Amino acid sequence: MTGAPPPADDSGPHQGIAQDIARVTSAVAEAQRQAETGVPIDLSGLEERVSALCAAAMSRPMAEIRPHLGRLGDLVAALDPLAATLTAQHILRRDMIADALDGRGDPHSARHRAAAAYGRGPTPQPPEPSVPSAHPPTPDEPT
């Protein structure tokens, strides 16, 4: 016998790919939910799972894959909102970091901490104007 045998699938010819599509779709949906809440997500492995699913689909006869095309299309469509959410998160974080490095809105910004660490300290503020005395000077007091 030459080559590796096809993977065993006890639930029918269409169930293996259907289960793979369902698992990857579920992983993408969960990643989307987490990304929308701002939770850092780990997408390592997702690209490999999608690639493996695509390779498996392309290696099978079209007649076997045709019933799954709608779900595969839905999976592809679900990747776009996930990418958009992750891009928005990246832009927000990038802008927050840039603001912190510029020292905007925070007197204890990274710039001030760095200046203090190198012994220069923040730029001194000009002295406040003196408030005139409540009583006029007497002839004995210098003016």
Secondary structure by P-SEA (a helix, b strand, c coil): cccccccccccccaaaaaaaaaaaaaaaaaaaaaaaacccccccaaaaaaaaaaaaaaaccccccccaaaaaaaaaaaaaaaaaaaaaaaaaaaaaaaaaaacccccccaaaaaaaaaccccccccccccccccccccccccc
